Amino acid sequence: MRIRTDDEVYRVDAVWLGPPKATFPWRARYVAWLVGIPVFLLVLTTERWAGWSFGFFSTAWAFVATIVITRLITAKISHERPLGAVAAMAAKELNSPRERTTGTGGAASASRVRVRANRPLPKHRRRRQYQHHGYGGGAGAQGTPRARRSRPAAQAGR
């Protein structure tokens, strides 16, 4: 047994064939007229902005461009995806946040890196150096060793 769906009902396009007794030689859906007229005005405006003069050929090319753009747009429109949903989807796609592909900082430079003549030593090595070699580098005065800190009894036997 075959179950028929109701898709045929929705596949019927709302088509305007033109005025009564003077129909157009082509079929165009209402949504195509709704999209095509503003697209045509937008294409004409773009031509004027680009510096093309108004004439027969510029208008003919605008008409051809309008047909192509309108067919591209209306190919995305159906009974399951109406014009309002396509427009909302396009608006959200254009306004959605994007992943940043470039870094936020500039070029790396070593201008803020401090360079010293002597390599800094870890704290435990600095303490030994002062005690054994008698180096008076910072705390002691001219060759006198630094004062020893008192250590716990367990560490003193090392």
Secondary structure, 3 states (H helix, E strand, C coil): CCCCCCHHHHHCCCEECCCCCCCCCCCEEHHHHHHHHHHHHHHHHHHHHHCCCCCHHHHHHHHHHHHHHHHHHHCCCCCCCCHHHHHHHHHHHHHCCCCCCCCCCCCCCCCCCCCCCCCCCCHHHHHHHHHHHCCCCCCCCCCCCCCCCCCCHHHHCC
